[in-house]
């Protein structure tokens, strides 16, 4: 089964993609990871991608699709694969389809914006040891310092409210239209994200096995 996971930033699609990968024993393919691998390999595609990445530009869709086509043609994808965070735009989805990469199922992990803002805005990180906390769901003992190393906890730049709002705006403008695209092809299933990750995972598995 070839699967795409969709969802707004902070909705938990990456976690569910990893869980599905382990449950179904098929690889989760991350665009970022395979781009870095291509660059490291020194391949022609990798060198082209590197030139865009180093200049701060977006890697063109044709290069990304070509890299993904090569990746999903590998033996470990013979029984299926999961695309996590790709495609991000309608143009990429159309290009993927025209390139002959068949998708069987698209799962949208839906979480309302207000909950995402609460989730991401409440995250705190320790810059010293990398531990993660949440002011509501997983606070440290004093809500200020790390339980493991006592370093001060900080809000990452990506978790600041203004950045979260900007990322959500971009998602709704560029990526959310993919839901209509795949629904029109009869491939979209929606999972309502729950407060507990395990509950979202249970619902996701029900969709995968249904």
Phi, psi and omega in degrees: 000131178257121192234146170242135173255126175247161177160150180292161175304129179090359181282342178097019182294326180296317178297316181291326176296319178295317179296318179294322178299316180291320182291319184266351181058045173231150186286144171267124184257117178257127180302316181300317181295312183289332175296315179296323179294319179296318178298315181295328182287340181077017180293165179300316177297320180297320179293322178295314180297320182300321182297323178286318182295320182287336179270357180085007181270168177278136177292127182305148183303321184296325178290315180297314181298319179299317179295318180294319178301317179294320182293313184284353175273356180289155184304327183288350178260008185300326181262005179133171180202166178236127174262119182252113178082013177213138001287158179254344181226162178298321179298320179293321179296317180294319179295319179298316181296315180293336181280357176089011177274110184279134176244128182268324187213139175237122180250122177259117176273106186262124175225128180302148182306318184297326178287323178296318179298320178294315180300307186284323180292338180267358181285141177229142184233147174263118182286341182279310184247352176086004179296149182240143180222174174215133186299334181256315187267332183209067182285153171285172186300320180251004178065012182230325185235162182287133178295331185277318186232359177070009178286158181291140178272144183230162173267122178294153181305318182294342183262358179291141187310317182293327179286319178299315179299320179295318180294322178293321178298316178297318179300312183294329181281317189259321189257324182305326178302342178296334180297316178294322180301310183279333175296321178296340179259006177071025185246355186270132171233139181250133175245125178280118181296133182259170178295320179264131181302320182299326180289322176295320179299317179300314180295322179296317180294326177298321178292317182295325184264357182273000000 
